[in-house]
Structure formats: C-alpha cells, structure tokens
Amino acid sequence: MQKTKKWRILVLSTLATSFLTLQTAEAATYTVQKGDTLSKIAQNHQVTIADIMKWNNLSKDTIYVAQQLDIQKQTTSDSKKPSVPSTSSKPTTTSHTVAKGDTLSKIAKQYNVTIKDIMNWNKLEKDTIYIGQVLKMSPGAVIPEGDSIHNNVTSDAGTPSKVTSNDPTTNGQAIYKKTVEVAHTLVGTPYLYGGNTPVGLDCSGFIFYAFNQGGLKIGRASSEGYFNGNTTSVQNPVPGDLVFFENTYKEGISHMGIYLGDNKFVHAGTDGVEISDVTYPYWSSKLVAYKRFDSVK
C-alpha cells in the first residue's frame, strides 16, 4: 500500500512538471494599430523583428492597420528575463560600440537585457542607432571620454567626413516637406534602370526627380556620386535626409533612399518605388550613413 502511494505521488509530480514545461510558450494575437512598425511592436513585446516575421510567415517588413499578428509570450517564471542580469550570464563589458549590422534588439539579446533598458540607460528617444555609437550596457556604466555618437564614414583622404547635428533651416525644412510629399506620390512607380521620371525610376533617378520637384535643383548622379558629392553626414536624421547602403548588387555604395522617420525610408528598388524599414536585417546590415545635401540649409 505504501509503495503504491509513493508511485502515485511520483506520477502526479511528473505530470505537473510536464504541464508547466508545456506552458512556457503561449501564442497571443496582436492587432496592428495606426503608426505601428515591426520594430515598435517587437520592442513592446520584448521580442525580435525576426521572431515576428517567422511566427507570421512574413517575407517583407510591411504590415497593415488591423492586421492580426501572432506574438509568442513566455509565461513561466523560469522564462522571465531578470531586470538586472547576473554577472555570470553576461559579459563584464559595461559599454558597447555599435558595429555595422547591429540593432537594439540584437545588442539587447547579446547582453541579456531589454531594449527598454538600453534606451533608458542611454536616454534614447528613438530606437535608431549609428555605427560607432557607444552605448551603456548597465545603469552605472561610464562612457570613456572621447567616445561619442558618429557615423563610420571617411573621406577619400581617410579622414573623418564632416558631420552635422543641426536640423535644416526653415527653408530646408520646407524643401524636405515637399520632397517627402512627392516621394510618397511616387510609391508604386515601376523600376527602370536609368529612369528619372514617373514613367520609371532607379534609386538615384528617384532622388533626382523627388528633390528637383521638391524645390532643390540637383544634377543627375549615381548613388555613389551623391554619396561622395556635396553631402554632409548627419548624427540625427530627419525626414527628407538621404540614407545610403553598400554592397547591395555591387561592392561599395550601391543604393540610396529618402528617410521618412520612425526607421522608414522610401526608395526605388527592383520592385519599384516602395517604403522599407532600415531595421529589417537586410537593410540594417548594409546601412552606411545618413547624409544631407550641402545646399539644404
């Protein structure tokens, strides 16, 4: 009798443990709201953009208002991340220098912290980060003197390129506003190699047309030509600034677009003029710099 009782207790204990293990992941549905992006949703749910795309079989980072997304939530106490990770589970480094391809989600996972932690520790208002930026990885971390936010861009002579932290003047903002409006009207225009009219556009032809229609008279150049021309790198991009990418179809600067804010940019890709997200793995791994035409004052 005593042996049977012990056996029953053992079976019940095993079943209870198995049940708790099976409950570690719970699927929840999230309805996309106006202004949502995959980056914003991932941050709010403490998951990665790649996770959301995988769970919902998304091939692109485009989402729509009222779209239903599956979000996996961890529900057991063992699965919760500590607000302050133990020293044995993360590197002793207290700062991180942003490298090409880094995102807040990737860095947070590397250091076993949350995106919100990194944003709070570094007083970030947005989740945009830049190559060469030094981030605190703990509340009491001290950034070494001399380290600062900067773009990893050099001139032909090998010296750091000029960088501005200023916003455009009232006149420049007016040009940007009109240019962005024109860019939006071009969404859906087919891709055409060498094209610079609404009949068909390539990436640099799109820039040429949108800015000229926006009130800034610029000449026709390639994306590399615009990058190496009369442009200045910017620390804090605003809607209307240029965003450059490398190694897309050839080595070096090979693609560009117009920044729209909230990590979005509009550009002429092989599928035509479309809006994409710079935090999408493909684009974040090829992002080089945000720049501004010198004639935008």
N, C-alpha and C positions, 0 to 999 in steps of 0.2 A: 504493500500500500504506500509506504514511504517512498519507494523507488518510483512508483507511478506518478506521485505528486511532484517529485523533483523533475521528472521528464516533462510533465505538462508545463511547469514553470519555465523550463528551458525553451520549449517550443514557442510559448507566448512571447518570451523575451526576444527570440529570433525574429518572429513575425513583426513585432513592434519596431525593431531596428530596421528591418527591411522596408517597412511602411514609411518611416521617416526619411530613409535614403531616397525612396522613390519620389518624395515630395520636394526634393531640393530645387526642382525647376518647375515653375508654373507659368503657363502661357497667358498673357494678358493682351487685350486689344486696345490700341490707341487710335483715336480719330484725329487725322491731320487738321490743324487749325490754320487760319489765315496768318501768314508770317512765319510759319514753321519751316525749318530746314532739317535735313537729316542730322546735321551737326548739333542743332539745338535740341532735337528730340533725344539723341544719343546722350548728350550731356545731362539732360533732365532725368534720364532713366539709368544713368551710370553704366552705360554700355558703349560699344564702339559702333561707328557707322558701318563697318564691315559686318558686324553682327546683325544689324537691322536688315542690311541688304541680303544677307544669307538667309535669315529667317523668312523673308518675304519674297525670295527669288527675284530680286531686283537686279537688272543688268545695267541700269543707269541710276544716277542720284536724283532724278527728277521725281517729285512727289506732288500730290494734288490735294486741295482742300476737300475734306470729307473722306479721304482715302483711309481705309482700315489697315493698320499695320500690327503685326504680331510682335509683341515685346516679351522676351523671356525674363521672368523675375526670379531671383533666388530667394527662397523662403525659409530655409533652415538657419538656425543660429550659427552653424559652422560655416555657412557660405557668406556671412556678412563680413565686409572689409572693415578692419579697425580704423577709426578716425585718425589715430596716430600709429602707424605700423611699427612693429617691434624691430629692434636693431638687427636681429638675426635674419629677418626676412627681406631686408632691402639694403642697398649699398650704403656705405657710410658717407658718400659724397653728399654735400648739402646744397650744391648748385649744379645746374645742367646747362650746357651750351647747346643751343638749338642747331641741329645739323640738317642738311638737305633731306627732305622726306619726313621730317618729324611733324607730328601733330600733337595737340594736347592730350588726345586720347592715347596715343602711343606712349608718350612720356609718362602719363599717369600710370599706365599699366606696368611700365618698366620699373617705376619706383614704388609700386603698390600703394598709390594714393589716389585720390579722386581728382577729376578735372576741376571741380569747385575748389578743392584745397589749393591747387596751383594758382587758380585765378585770384583767390583771396590773399595768398602769401605774396603775390606779385602785383596786387592791385590792378588786375586786368579787367577792363570793362567789356572787352570782346575776346573771343577765342582765337583771334588771329595772332600768330607768332611769326618771327622772322629768323632767317638764317643768321647765326652769330649772336642772337639774343641770349642773355644769361638769365636763367630762371632760378629762384629759390625753391629748394625741394623740402624745406621744413620751415616752420614759423620763425625760428630764431636764426636762420641762415643769414650770413652777411656776404653780400656780393663784393668780391675783391675790387679795390679801387682801380679804375681804368677800364673795367668791363662795362659794356653798355649795349643798348639795342642798336643793331646796324644791319644793313643788307650786305651779303657776301658778294659784292660786286667790285671789280677792279677795272681800271682803265687799261689801255693798250700798253702804257708805260709800267704797269704793275703796281701803281699806287692806288690807294682807295679812291673811288669815284666820289664826286660831290653828292652830298645828301642833304635834304631839307626836311625840317619838321614843321614847316609853316603850311597853313592852308592857303588855297588860292585866294586872290583878292575878290572883291565883289564882281568885277568884270570877268575874272577867270571862272568864278562860280556860275555866272550866267552862261558862259560858253559851255561849261560842263553840263549844266542842266539841259540845254538844248541838244547837246551831243548825245546824252543818255536817252533823251526822248526819241531822237532819230534812230538810235541803235535799237530801241525797243520795236520801232515800226518795221525794222528790217528782219526781225526774227522770222524764220521760215524761208528766207531767201535762199535759193539753191547755191551750192558751192560751184565756183567756176575759176579754174586756175588763171591767174592774171586779171580776173574780173574786178572792176571797181565801180560798178553801177548796180542798181536794184535788179537788173536782169540776172546777175550772178556775181558772187564775191569770193575772193580768197581772203585769208586772215589779214594781210596788210592792206589789201584793197578796201576791206571793210573799215579799217581805221581811217584811211584816206577819205573815203566818202562821208563817214559819220562826222568827223571833225570839220571837214570843209562845210558840210551842211549846218553844223553847229556854230559856225562863225569863226573858226580858226583856220586860216589858209595855210595848208602844209602841202609839200610836194609828195609825189609817189615814191615809196621806198619799200624794201623788203622788211620783214620783222627784225632782221639783224641790222639793217640800215637804220631803222628807227631807234633801235637799242643803242647803237654806237654813235648816233647823231646828237642833235641838240636836245638832250633829255637829262633830267636830274632824278636820282633815286629819292624815294620818299620813305620816311620812317612810318608814318601813319597814313596809309592810303585813304582817299575819299572817293566817292562815286564820280567817275569821269577819268580817274588816273589810269595809266596803262599797266598791264600785267604781262610779264614776259616768261616764256618757258623755253627749255632747251631739250635737245635730243628726242624730239617727237617723231620726225621722219628722217632727220639727218642730225649729225653731230653739231653742237653749238646752238646758239639762239635760232629757233626754228618756228616759233608760234607766239602769238600775242592776242590780247583782247582788251576790253574796257571793263574796269572794275565797277561793280554796281553796289557794293556794300554787303554786309552780312555774309561774307565769304563767296558771294556770287560774282560771276563775270560773264559778259556776253562776247561771243566770238564767232568767226566763220570757220567751222570745222568741215570735215569731209561730208557730214550730213547736212550741211548748210548752216545758216546763222542760228545759233542756239544759246541758251543760258546754262552754264555749268557751275559747279561748286569747287573752289580751289582746295577744299579739304578732302575731296574724293581722292583715294590713293594714287590713281594715275597722275592727276594734275599736281598733287602735293609733292610727289617725287620728282617732278620736273620743273617746279616753280623756281625761278631765278631771282626776280626782283619786281617791285612796283616802281614805276617811274612816271615822270611828268614832263611834257614838252616845256622847254625853257620859255617859249613865247606865251605860255599860260601864266599870267602874273596875278 
